[in-house]
């Protein structure tokens, strides 16, 4: 059974004066044991998508206006607040970008991890603490029995993020959503966190939705990648296929803008010119990437393209013939 299925998802934010269509026509699936990368520039709708899945959109400003979110065959839209709370942290867990905002500065790590065990697993304090210490050790925190007594500010950034991962894993979730969990860490700690996630997936057959703007991380960690632009899915492919031959001009531009170890001497990453379209008001009347695209043609201005099949498991939202990519 497909673990997570998102179909025709639309998310908007309303203010007193306008309406912003943050996500439109989004659809994808995540299978059991799969690591899927969700990539795109800042503002492309990646984090909004994760918040929609978790039921954490700030109401009434943010809301899902259309679409379906099914987890293990069960529709998430329409669940009560109580039902969502039982699901979050239990079957679906999330790691946020900044561990400093994920952990309560007034509570020790022990109090925060034990609360999860007591709430979701009905453990007593002693059993919850034992499980918390085991997980802290598993995610690479030395002297976990002592460190668990620390307040968040007493830990390094890498250790705080490891504590957040331990908290997310405490209930053995089927799906882990990781929203740029390594962005604020230095390169050596980032590599350790990625290796940890790989090991956890292998041990527990846990699925991971890994949200990032770093294509290098995607190449190292993920099985499949979804590329978002202006709130839309513009390409889907297995990681190797995407890096070998991108089939959407935006994906091609993203790859060219990424620094590479094998960059020719004197070569520089190429910035993507222009800015993404404003998503206020009515629907787009042309391809969202048209104004920034080096391959634009007249047909790109005649309405927004549909998401087209480009081979087994590959999708792209572009009318430019594949042989011209």
LINPE-V374970 format. One record per residue. SS is DSSP state (H for helix, E for strand, - for the rest). PHI is phi in whole degrees, -180 to 180 (NA if undefined). OMEGA is omega in whole degrees, -180 to 180 (999 if undefined). Layout:
SS:PHI:OMEGA  SS:PHI:OMEGA
//
This chain:
-:NA:175  -:-59:-177  -:-75:-180  E:-130:178  E:-130:178  E:-108:-178  E:-130:172  E:49:-176  E:-78:175  E:-125:177  E:-128:179  E:-133:175  E:-122:-179  E:-111:170  -:-118:-180  -:-63:-171  -:-113:-174  -:-153:179  E:-132:-179  E:-110:-180  E:-90:-172  E:-73:178  E:-137:-180  E:-140:170  E:57:-175  E:-90:177  E:-147:175  E:-166:179  E:-130:172  E:-128:-179  -:-93:178  -:-58:177  -:78:-175  -:-100:172  E:-106:-178  E:-113:176  E:-90:176  E:-118:-171  E:-122:178  -:156:178  -:-65:172  -:-58:-180  -:89:-178  -:-80:178  -:108:-176  H:-63:-177  H:-68:177  H:-61:177  H:-60:-180  H:-65:180  H:-66:177  H:-65:179  H:-62:-177  H:-80:-177  -:71:-175  -:-113:176  -:-65:-179  -:-75:180  -:-93:8  -:-92:-176  -:-64:-179  E:-103:-179  E:-158:172  E:-84:-178  E:-100:-177  E:-165:172  E:112:-175  E:-132:175  E:-129:-178  E:-114:178  E:-118:-176  -:51:177  -:83:-177  E:-103:179  E:-70:-179  -:-85:178  -:-66:180  -:95:176  -:-68:179  -:-72:178  H:-58:-180  H:-64:-180  H:-66:178  H:-66:179  H:-63:178  H:-68:-179  H:-79:-179  E:-67:-180  -:82:-180  -:-106:179  -:-89:176  E:-124:179  E:-124:-176  E:-139:173  E:-113:-178  -:-95:-175  -:-63:-174  -:-110:-179  H:-63:180  H:-65:179  H:-92:-180  H:-87:-178  -:-104:179  -:-74:-176  -:-68:-176  -:-93:-179  -:-120:176  E:-70:176  H:-60:179  H:-59:-179  H:-61:-176  H:-75:178  H:-71:180  H:-65:178  H:-60:178  H:-63:180  H:-63:-180  H:-71:-176  H:-75:-172  H:-93:-176  -:-109:180  -:57:177  -:-84:171  -:-79:-173  H:-60:-178  H:-64:-179  H:-68:179  H:-65:179  H:-66:179  H:-61:179  H:-65:-180  H:-63:180  H:-64:179  H:-60:-178  H:-71:177  H:-61:175  H:-66:-179  H:-65:-179  -:-88:170  -:97:176  -:-93:-180  -:-71:-180  -:52:-175  H:-59:180  H:-63:177  H:-90:-177  H:-63:-177  -:-65:179  -:-81:-175  -:-76:169  E:-86:-177  H:-52:-177  H:-68:179  H:-88:180  -:-110:174  -:-73:180  H:-58:179  H:-64:180  H:-70:177  H:-63:180  H:-67:176  H:-64:177  H:-64:177  H:-66:177  H:-65:177  H:-60:179  H:-63:-180  H:-67:-177  H:-89:-171  -:-58:-178  -:-99:179  -:55:-176  -:-68:175  -:-81:-179  E:-131:175  E:-113:175  E:-101:-178  E:-113:-176  E:-96:180  -:48:-173  -:-73:-177  -:-111:-173  -:-60:-174  -:-93:-178  -:-108:178  -:-74:-169  H:-61:-178  H:-67:178  H:-68:178  H:-58:180  H:-62:179  H:-66:180  H:-65:179  H:-63:178  H:-64:178  H:-62:180  H:-64:177  H:-61:-179  H:-65:-179  H:-64:178  H:-60:-178  H:-66:-178  H:-70:-170  H:-109:-175  -:52:-180  -:-87:176  E:-85:180  E:-133:168  E:-101:-174  E:-104:-177  E:-96:-177  E:-161:169  -:-107:-174  -:-99:-179  H:-68:176  H:-63:177  H:-65:179  H:-60:-179  H:-61:-176  H:-82:-168  H:-112:-163  -:-93:174  -:-91:-175  E:-141:-176  E:-134:174  E:-114:-180  E:-108:179  E:-110:175  E:-146:178  -:52:176  -:82:-176  E:-121:170  E:-80:-179  E:-110:176  E:-158:175  E:-138:-179  E:-165:167  E:-65:-173  H:-58:-179  H:-60:180  H:-67:-178  H:-65:-179  H:-72:180  H:-73:-178  -:-155:176  -:-66:-177  -:-115:173  -:-130:-179  H:-57:178  H:-68:177  H:-60:178  H:-58:-180  H:-67:177  H:-60:-179  H:-64:179  H:-70:-180  -:-90:-178  -:-93:177  -:-60:-178  -:-128:178  -:-65:-178  -:-91:178  -:-58:177  -:-57:180  -:-56:-178  -:87:179  -:-78:-179  -:-131:172  -:-58:-177  -:-101:178  -:-69:176  -:-82:-177  -:-69:175  -:77:-177  -:-130:175  -:-61:-179  -:-70:173  -:-74:-174  -:-106:178  E:-92:174  -:78:-174  -:-80:-178  -:-68:177  -:-69:-180  -:-107:178  -:-152:176  -:-57:-177  -:-61:-176  -:-98:-171  H:-56:-175  H:-71:-178  H:-114:-168  -:-89:178  -:-79:-177  -:-112:-176  -:-62:177  -:-144:-172  H:-56:-177  H:-64:180  H:-69:-179  H:-93:-172  -:-105:179  -:115:-178  -:-78:-179  -:-66:173  -:-83:176  -:-82:-173  E:-109:174  E:-73:179  -:-131:-177  -:113:-176  -:-60:177  -:78:-178  -:-106:177  E:-134:175  E:-153:180  -:-107:-175  -:-162:179  -:-96:179  -:-67:-179  -:-55:-177  H:-59:-178  H:-67:178  H:-93:180  -:-83:999
//
